[in-house]
Amino acid sequence: MDKKELASNSKDITEQPDLDINIPENQLNSDSNKTKSKNFNQNFPITILKAGLSSLEAIIKFLKENRNCSYKEIKRLLKRNPKTLAVTYREAKKKLPEKFSKYICANKKRIPYSVFNEKLSILESICTYLKSEKRSYSEIGRLIDKDPRTIWTVCKRAEKKILNGDINHEN
């Protein structure tokens, strides 16, 4: 098989819907599933932010339950303290016991984990990323179910941190 055939046969899984697939437990640790897991862990669907949880709670819950990530993996993706992650996950489970399958839509925007920075809050990172895509405050508010005034405040706070040199510009 030549390179052209390989390219045409490969699928970009970042555009695939998040499905709740039941995989037999004995197959969970196979090499192909590890590869899929690593590829899925490059971004998350923005629709999970409309679940009535905080942004951090929603992302941690999604990664733990829908992607079967360990706290160590989540720490690496979100650049957060693993102890904080465990407490946040426990609180998120109390608020929303079911998985995110009903909140996930394949056609919606996805946010890469590379936007997160230990100096910015989760919401600041998300809002800054969406604002860098030339979206309005009201559009961002609709996407993540927050008031546009809140989005404006969060973006301005992140902007001050960036301008004051509190974080690296390269993320």
C-alpha positions as CSV (number, residue, x, y, z in Angstrom):
1,M,0.0,0.0,0.0
2,D,1.5,3.4,-1.0
3,K,1.3,6.7,1.0
4,K,-1.7,8.0,-1.0
5,E,-3.8,4.9,-0.3
6,L,-2.8,5.1,3.4
7,A,-3.8,8.8,3.6
8,S,-7.2,8.2,1.9
9,N,-7.9,5.2,4.2
10,S,-7.0,7.0,7.4
11,K,-9.7,8.8,9.4
12,D,-9.3,12.0,11.3
13,I,-10.9,11.0,14.6
14,T,-10.9,14.5,16.0
15,E,-14.0,15.1,13.8
16,Q,-15.7,11.8,14.9
17,P,-18.5,12.0,17.4
18,D,-17.9,11.0,21.0
19,L,-19.7,7.7,21.3
20,D,-20.4,5.8,24.5
21,I,-19.0,2.4,23.3
22,N,-18.9,-0.5,25.6
23,I,-15.6,-2.2,25.1
24,P,-15.1,-5.6,26.9
25,E,-12.9,-5.2,29.9
26,N,-10.2,-7.6,28.6
27,Q,-9.7,-5.4,25.5
28,L,-9.4,-2.1,27.4
29,N,-5.6,-2.3,27.6
30,S,-4.9,-3.4,24.0
31,D,-2.4,-1.3,21.9
32,S,-5.1,-0.1,19.5
33,N,-7.3,1.3,22.2
34,K,-4.3,3.1,23.8
35,T,-3.6,4.7,20.4
36,K,-7.3,5.7,20.0
37,S,-7.3,7.1,23.6
38,K,-4.2,9.3,22.9
39,N,-5.8,10.7,19.7
40,F,-9.1,11.4,21.4
41,N,-7.2,13.2,24.2
42,Q,-6.2,16.1,22.0
43,N,-9.5,18.0,22.4
44,F,-12.9,17.9,24.1
45,P,-16.4,18.8,22.8
46,I,-17.4,22.3,23.9
47,T,-21.0,21.0,24.5
48,I,-19.9,19.4,27.8
49,L,-19.6,22.9,29.2
50,K,-23.4,23.3,29.1
51,A,-24.0,20.6,31.6
52,G,-24.5,22.8,34.7
53,L,-21.0,22.1,36.1
54,S,-18.0,24.4,36.3
55,S,-15.6,24.2,33.4
56,L,-13.1,22.3,35.4
57,E,-15.7,19.9,36.7
58,A,-17.1,19.2,33.3
59,I,-13.7,18.6,31.7
60,I,-12.4,16.3,34.5
61,K,-15.7,14.3,34.5
62,F,-15.5,13.9,30.7
63,L,-11.9,12.7,30.9
64,K,-12.5,10.3,33.7
65,E,-15.8,8.8,32.6
66,N,-15.8,9.1,28.8
67,R,-12.1,8.8,28.1
68,N,-11.0,6.6,31.1
69,C,-8.1,8.9,31.8
70,S,-6.1,8.6,35.0
71,Y,-5.5,11.7,37.3
72,K,-1.9,11.7,36.1
73,E,-3.0,12.0,32.4
74,I,-5.5,14.7,33.4
75,K,-2.8,16.6,35.3
76,R,-0.7,16.6,32.2
77,L,-3.5,17.7,29.9
78,L,-4.9,20.5,32.1
79,K,-1.7,21.4,34.0
80,R,-3.4,21.2,37.4
81,N,-2.7,19.6,40.8
82,P,-3.9,15.9,40.9
83,K,-5.3,16.3,44.4
84,T,-7.5,19.2,43.2
85,L,-8.6,17.1,40.3
86,A,-9.8,14.2,42.6
87,V,-11.8,16.5,44.8
88,T,-13.3,18.3,41.8
89,Y,-14.2,15.0,40.2
90,R,-16.0,13.8,43.4
91,E,-18.0,17.1,43.5
92,A,-18.9,16.8,39.8
93,K,-20.2,13.3,40.2
94,K,-22.5,14.5,43.0
95,K,-23.9,17.2,40.8
96,L,-24.2,15.1,37.6
97,P,-24.1,11.3,38.2
98,E,-24.7,10.3,34.5
99,K,-22.1,10.3,31.7
100,F,-22.0,13.1,29.2
101,S,-23.3,11.2,26.2
102,K,-26.5,13.3,26.0
103,Y,-24.4,16.5,26.0
104,I,-22.1,15.6,23.2
105,C,-22.7,16.6,19.7
106,A,-20.4,15.6,16.8
107,N,-21.0,18.8,14.8
108,K,-20.0,21.2,17.6
109,K,-16.8,23.0,18.3
110,R,-13.9,21.2,20.0
111,I,-11.3,22.8,22.2
112,P,-7.7,21.5,22.3
113,Y,-6.1,20.7,25.6
114,S,-3.0,22.7,24.5
115,V,-4.8,25.9,25.4
116,F,-4.5,25.2,29.1
117,N,-1.8,27.0,31.1
118,E,-1.1,26.6,34.9
119,K,-1.2,30.5,35.2
120,L,-4.7,30.9,33.7
121,S,-7.9,29.4,35.1
122,I,-9.7,26.8,33.0
123,L,-12.4,29.3,32.0
124,E,-9.8,32.0,31.2
125,S,-8.0,29.6,28.9
126,I,-11.1,28.5,27.2
127,C,-12.4,32.1,26.7
128,T,-9.0,33.4,25.5
129,Y,-8.8,30.6,23.0
130,L,-12.4,31.2,21.7
131,K,-11.7,35.0,21.6
132,S,-8.5,34.4,19.6
133,E,-10.8,32.7,17.0
134,K,-12.4,36.2,16.5
135,R,-15.6,35.2,18.3
136,S,-17.8,37.8,20.0
137,Y,-18.4,37.7,23.7
138,S,-22.1,36.9,23.2
139,E,-21.2,34.0,20.8
140,I,-18.7,32.6,23.4
141,G,-21.4,33.0,26.0
142,R,-23.8,31.0,23.9
143,L,-21.2,28.3,23.3
144,I,-20.4,27.7,26.9
145,D,-23.6,28.8,28.5
146,K,-22.3,31.9,30.3
147,D,-23.4,35.5,30.3
148,P,-21.5,37.6,27.8
149,R,-20.6,40.0,30.6
150,T,-18.9,37.2,32.5
151,I,-17.0,36.3,29.3
152,W,-15.8,39.9,28.9
153,T,-14.6,39.9,32.6
154,V,-12.8,36.6,32.2
155,C,-11.1,37.7,29.0
156,K,-10.0,41.0,30.5
157,R,-8.6,39.3,33.5
158,A,-6.7,36.8,31.3
159,E,-5.5,39.7,29.1
160,K,-4.1,41.5,32.2
161,K,-2.2,38.3,33.3
162,I,-0.8,38.0,29.8
163,L,0.2,41.7,29.6
164,N,1.8,41.7,33.1
165,G,4.0,38.8,32.0
166,D,2.5,36.4,34.5
167,I,2.4,33.7,31.8
168,N,4.4,32.7,28.7
169,H,2.8,33.9,25.4
170,E,3.5,30.6,23.7
171,N,1.2,28.6,26.1
